[in-house]
Amino acid sequence: MREIERIKENVTRGKIPAVHLWYGEDRFLIQEALKVLKSFYFMTDPSGSGIEVVSAKELSPATILERANTMSFFANRLLIVEEVPYFQDGQGADLELFLDYFSNPNPATSLLFIAESVHRGRKFYKALDRTGEIVEFCAPKRSQDWLAWVQSELKARGKTMDAQVMSQFIEWAGHHTGVLSQELDKLVIYSQDRQKITEEDIKAITTRTIEASVFDLLDAVAGRSSSKALQTLHKVLREEHPLKVLTLLVRQVRLLLGCNALRKRGGNVAEAPSALGISPYEAQKVWQQSLKLSSEKLAKALTECLKTDLALKTSGGDPGLLLEMMIIRFCGEEGESVY
C-alpha cells in the first residue's frame, strides 16, 4: 500500500520523523509498516535494544516523555506508544506536556504514536500535524484497489495471477489484508516453483469465507434453485455452527432490504456504505444482489429466519434439517426438485 511505501522511503533516506502518528482500522498493515520501520534500527543495533514499546493506557504522558528524552548508548532510539486514547473525551490537562515536546523533540528519539482512530479537531492532533508526520492505514475500499493490493503482494512473493483468478481469490478469502496475506503464503508454498497461481490452486488450498458462501446461498434462492441452495448450505454447515450460519443469513437479508428501501426512495449505491454501515466493496455486491430479490420476498425470508431461530433454540430439533426446511421455503414452490 502507499502508506508502507512512504515508510520504506523514509527508511531508505534515513529520514525518520522525530514525532509521528499512525492510525487506522487495518492492524495488519500497521504491523507490516512497523517491521519496515524497525529494520532501520536493527541495522545499527541488531539486538533491538534501541526499540521500546509502551502502552499509553499504562503510562502517563509525563513518564512517556521522560523515556523519550532519555539518552541512549545508540545514536537512534524508537519509542512506540500503543493504545493511544488521547483523542477521546475526558483526557487530562497533562496532554499539554506533549504539545511542548512536539515543538522541540529529542532528535535522538523517534516518538511514534499508534491509535485505532483519531479526532482531527483535538489540540493533540493539530499540534502533531504541524510538527510531525501523520499516516492513516486503511484497507482497500474499491474492487480495483483490492486487485492492486493483491497484485503488489504477489509481485513481492515472485508470483502472478490472471485478473479473473485474482478476483475469485478475493471473493473466496474475503476482504481482510491479514487473512489474504496468509492465504497467499499458503498458495506460494502449494504452487512451488510455478510462477503463475491458477484457479485450481485456489480451489485446492484457499479457505473460503462463510460470508462468500452465504452470498452464493442467497444467489441460489434468488434463482429459485433449491438443489443448488441446499448443496451450498451443506458445505457451509460442514464448517460452521447452524446458529452462526443463520445469523449471517439474517444480516444479509437485512442488508438486502436496506438496499431496496434506499433504492425505493431514490437513493443509489454510492449512499449504501454510510446508510448500511458496510464497506463500499460489500455495498456494490449487496446492491447488485438486491436487484434479484423483491422486498416482499425478503420480508418473508426474514420472518422465516426468525421462526427458524426460535425453533433452533427451543424445539430440540435437528439444526441442519431446520435450516434445510427454511431454505426450501425460501426458494418457494417453483424451485427445482431437491431429489
Disulfide bonds with the S-S distance in Angstrom:
none
